[in-house]
Amino acid sequence: MATLGRQLKRSPEQLEKDRETVRRQLAELDPGSTERLNLIIDAIRRRQDAAPQAYAVKFDRYRPDGSNPGALVARSQLVVDVSTPGLVPVDRIMSELGYAPESVPRTCDGLVRDTSARVFVSRGRRVVEQLMVDCETLRERGIRAALNPIVPLGHTIKGEDFPAPTTVTVGPPTTGGSGAPVRIAIIDTGITPEVRTDQWLGTIVRTAQNVDFLDVLPFPGDNRLDWFSGHGTFVSGIVQQIAPGVETRVYRFTTSDGLGTEKDVAEAVLRAAEDASNDGVRVVINLSVGVPAVGGIPPVALQNAVQQLAGDQNVLLVAAAGNNGTDEPMYPAAFDGVIGVGALTADYDPAPFSSHGKGFLDCSTVGVGVVSTFVAGLMPPEATPTVPDYLFPSNSWAVWSGTSFTAPQICAAIADRCRADAALSPRAAFDQLIQGEPELQGYGHVIHNLLPGTPA
């Protein structure tokens, strides 16, 4: 397998700059660091409230114990499991409670694939506490329902953990010759519209449905990259560094500012699996997202989607652990059948921000100071006195930290093995990957020799 460590070179001066960036990122990812968090969340909420519907997800905060950041949930929405056997009149009950079905479901391509879980919207705005009361009422009547949490922002919001430019010497990706059909599907913010001249990301197909919005807020744009812009491009570059010959397909589930709901993620997962089935290829689906069980209830639509794919040996879901620094289960990583991936430092010690826990994570790899491809534009997303403006040029590379950047490494390593063996299922490839690797309590198997990261 190709690795970044064999291709990338940084000057001593650049390496020291990258170390400074990593130290800033680790400070922002510190679970106890909440000084700027509330201001950032409130600023994003104001942007979304003022934005055109095509770019917006209106949300509120669920903080029953005053925790930071709490969960961010789609405003006045419930996700309802309508697959309950029997004659439970879900639509009638929801109407009696003052809800109507979502009029225009937001999906990757406008086609709803998950009919087992539906979004209902209250006829008037309801505060989060009332939504929770309605969930309990529905459960008493035999209907499973939950709030519709925002991902990846909910519980993976990372303050001012912005990526920073880095200057590297790196050759073009290699194809590695022919191989068996296998695909990596990246469910994320989309892919950069830029056609790079350094050949990186050139094989990824761009469509109106999967290009990253980059700069549309505040409408019609302020010449700054929006929040979470470039996240999917960074993930895509990680995949291509490790498995350059494997087909990569990107699915955007977010609006601008990197906001989407768990129902949006579920729809994208099912579309990626359907596309792979129609094309007759095995697929490893990367989910650099994570949400907690809101009010003790795991995300309904995501859980249903995972269960629908459980019997398909040609599909494997790999998800990031989350950046809470606790052992609170995060989903979809904590669902049975999903590979949960935590983060380690460049020295393979536990990253202080990584979520972890026995039975929650299957493996971990380096997630501190990862270097990958990025988009062109100005950062930070909003002017801030704590982080000066800086510009990403064309063909840019960036350094970034988080569990978001460990899952795609595992996806790529699995897919690379499948490409070498047409008879290998993605799950069997993962079993090969972890064979002989040591275990770290709470972090699963430690996977070595993928991307090197940056020592702080």
ABEGO torsion letter per residue (X at the ends): XBBAAAABBBBAAAAAAAAAAAAAAAAAABAABAAAAAAAAAAAAAAAAABBAAABBBBBBBBAAGBOAEBBBBBGBBBBBAABBEABBAAAAAAAAGBBBBABBBBAAGBBABAABBBBBBABBBBAAAAAAAAAAAAAAGBBBBBBBBOAABGABAEABBBBBBBBBBBBBBAGEBBBBBBBBBBBAEBBABBBAAGBGAABBBBAAABBAGBAOBOAEAGBBBBGBGAAAAAAAAAAAABAABBBBBBBABBBGGBBBAAAAAAAAAAAAAAAAAAGBBBBBBBBBBBBBBGGBBBAAAAAAAAAAAABAABBBBBBAEAAGBABBBOAAABBGBBBBBBBBAAGBBBAABBBEBGABABBBBABGBBBBBBBEBOBABBBAABBBBBBBBGBBBBBBEAAAAAAAAAAAAAAAAAABAABBAAAAAAAAABGBBBBBGAEBBBBGBBAEBBX
